[in-house]
Amino acid sequence: MYFHDYPPASEAQIRAHVRNDRLQLLFRQSFFSVFGSALAAVMLSWICWERLDHPLITWWLSLLGGSTALRLIMLIVFFRVPEAARTPERWEPMYWVTLVLSAAIWGGGALALMQAGDLLIQTLVLLFTVGMSVSAVSCYSAYRSMTLVSIALVLLPCSIWLLMQAQTAQLGMAVASLIFAGFVVSATHKLSQAMEKAFRLSREMEHAHRIAAHAAQTDELTGLQNRRAFFHRAEGVYETCKQAQLPLCALMLDIDHFKRINDSHGHQAGDEVLRQIGRVIRQSVRDADVSGRLGGEEFALVLANTSIDGARIIAERLRWAIADITCQHDEGVTASLGVAALSHLDQDLHALLALADKALFRAKASGRNQTAVAR
C-alpha cells in the first residue's frame, strides 16, 4: 500500500470509535455513580431516621440495595469480558435498564419521604436530590440523554410535588429546583458537544498519526518498507530466529539493466517497473517475512523460519513472476537474485545480507536473470 493510498477514516468509522470511547468512559465513571447513589440514600435515611416511618426507609434502602448490586455485577462483568466484546450495541441497552431502575427507585423513595409532612425533611430530601442531579452531570457526562433521564426520575417528582403544595416555602423550593434543572439541561448540552468534539479530535489525530508513521516507513513507489524500516524490523526477526534457533535466510534482488530502461524509455517507465516489482514482492512474502527497497533497483528480503532450499524456491518464484511483468516499453524485465542462510552463531544481520549480496553479484556475473546461492 502506498502511503498516499492509505485509506482515510470514514465518517462511519469515526462515529463508531467515538461511540465506543463514550461507552468506555461511562463505565469507568460508573463506580463512583453507583457507590455515590447508595451512600447518599444511606446518609439521608440516617439523618431522617428519627422523623420518618422506619418500614418505609427499610423498603426503600432494600430496593435501592438490589438495584445497586445489579449495577455492580454489570460493571464487574463488563471489565472482565474481552475488550472486543465491550461493544455499545451490547452494553448500552443493559446500562439503560439498570440506570432507569436505580433512578426510578431513588426518585420514588425520595417522593415518598417528601410526603411525610415535615418541612425540614422535605428540604433535606430536595437537597439530596439536587446533589444527585449534580452527580449525574459528572458521571454520565458522555451521554446527555442519560443525564437528563436520571435528573428527571430523581429530581422532578419531588419538585413537581412541592409545586402543588400551598406553602410559600415549598413553592419557592420547587421553583428553585426547576430553575436549577433548566440550567443543568443547558449545561449538559454544551458538555456533551465538547466531549463529542474531544473524542472525535482524538480519533482523527490518531488516524493522522498512523498515516504519518506509515508514510515514514514506506517506500512511495513500491509500497515496500524503506531502508530504515526494513533494517529495524529485520533486526527483530533476526534476533527472534537466532534465539529460537530457527532457520533464517536473506534474499537480495536487483533489476537487470535498470539503467538502460531509464535511459531508453525515461524515468516514468523505470518507476512503473519498480511499482510492479514491489507489487510482485508484496504478493509473494508472508506476514512473518520482511521485505524492503534498499535503494535504486535493489531489494532485500529476510525470510523467517525458512531453509536455504525454501528460500531458493521463493527466489525462483519471484524471478519468474518478474519475468512475466508486462511493461509499456518493448523490453522485458528480469532480475538477478542472491540467497544466503544463517549459519554461524556469531553472524549478524549485516553479514548475512552481505553473503546474499555476494551471491547476487555471482548471479549477475553468470549472465543475469538467475538465482545464486551463497557458498
Buried (B, 14 or more C-beta within 10 A) or exposed (E): EBBEEBEEBEEEEBBBBBBBBBBBBBBEBBBEBBEBBBEBBBEBBEBBEEEBEEEBBEEBBEBBBEBBEBBBEBBEEBEEEEEEEBBBEEBBEBBBEBBBBBBBBBBBBBBBBBEBEBEEBBBBBBEBBBBBBEBBBEBBBBBBEBBBBBBBBBBBBBBEBBBEBEEEEBBEBBEBBBEBBEEBBEBBEEBBEEBBEEBBEEBBEEBEEEBEEBBEBBBBBBBBBBBEBBBBBBBEBBEBBBEEEEBBBBBBBBBBBBEEBBEEBEEEBBBBBBBBBBBBBEEBBEEEBBBBBBEEBBBBBBBBBBEBEBBBBBBBEBBEBBEEBEBEBEEBBBBBBBBBBBEEEEBBBEEBBBBBBBBBBBBBEEEBBBBBBBE
